[in-house]
Amino acid sequence: MTTIRTRFAPSPTGFMHVGGVRTALFAWLIAQKNNGTFILRIEDTDKAREVDGSIAQIEKSLHWLGIDWTEGITVGGPYAPYLQSERLDIYKQWAQKLVDNGRAYADPYSQTELEEFRNAAVANNKAFLYRDHRPENPPVWDGTQPLRFKSDPKSCKWTDAVMGELSTGPEAIDDFILIKSDGYPTYNFCHIIDDMLMQITHVLRSQEFISSTPKFLNLYEALGIERPILATLPYVMAIDGKKKLGKRDGAKDILEYDTDGYLPEAMMNFLATLGWNDGTEQEIFTPSELIEKFSLDRVQKSPARFDEKRLLWLNGQWIRKLSLDDLFERCTIFWPESAKSIGNSAKKQILMLVQDRLKTLAELPMMTSYFFEEPTPNWSMVTENNQLGKMSRDEIVSLLNSAKTALSESNFDAESLQNTLNSLLETTGQKPGILFSLIRLAVSWAPFSPALNETLSALGNDRVQSRLQSAIETASN
Ligand code: GLU
């Protein structure tokens, strides 16, 4: 049986965003599922587009997500090197084979001549095809001219593992450049050589390459090699579904999500379900469930939409799933400054209270700082509250006073506090939506807090008394 070998072959042209990482993930999942090998190859043949530091950034992004490679850049392997710029001799040898077989020729034209051909085609309302201008006696290729593929234009039919049956007419095939005049190969050429030499069985890549596929198929034929399985992943679109996800719509560096307090498990879950589902309603998938369930035939053909709210929801779900100790470890850098001197067990206790409400780890200061430092009363939070906003200051002061007195008599474990709060509802005749919201605001001045009795218990009697007192003063001023 053939071993499944998939690869991720990014160009080092900047940070990795959602679309790119999803391609890596799908290729990795196929390899994992089949006990195959996942390879990381770097396609750095377009020197003009290269951005310093991108390779490290790519590796870091994959490491963060847990997409590991056992062959490729940094780790090496039987088909090294895995950096295309270190493989130029290999491409030259294969290019020479094509020259020798009469399937490649040196391009003798200047930029101006090419421009003229193109303009003439446009003027005649025709698509420009280089092969319409194939030179009769091309010069001997000495490496200073671009080397072009002598294509065999014809209609083309193929099966894409995601998109299904596809076909094009001969116009999709042209004499494309194999080696540029700077000595570097084009993507169109070298990825085919590498996929062949590296024994890649499945090529997964984004939809932007689909229009070039007939050219690739023509080259496979000319080289006499069997092509791998081709799987085209639909675009990731902005949330409105109208355009490809761009920087303005949230296509940011995947590592920013780490800084923003997202869990890699949630991101992997999110990416996997961008255009794939297992045919059930299941939404939360662990990495091992994904490995078990993933298959190309359930990847949808239509573009996926990037819904950052869903990612946030998934992240909250994943935060809830973690054990307290695991969550605590991941929170290290996210605690507010004021928690620095607080002991671990006290912090863990607070963390346990907010775990179910945290959507990102970066929300930790907003959710917990009032446990570690005195909050500043912000009266607009009262006036902007739907129900409290309708009450007079006198009514509020009187409610706060009743709460202060009743709570001063509680022994501050969560259960007694709940009893105190319940009887307070009866004595004041208020609804929980009013009474509890008011107490919550008065002790925390935060938009959310855990269950009120637990919040009060964690704060302790003294702090609750003094915060209620300062709320009364704020309300009276
Ligand atoms: N180097 C190409 C890119 O970064 C990869 C396409 C492929 O996977 O073949 O877009």
Residues whose N, C-alpha, C, O or C-beta is under 5 A from the ligand:
A	BS01	LIG	A9 P10 S11 E43 H191 L204 R205
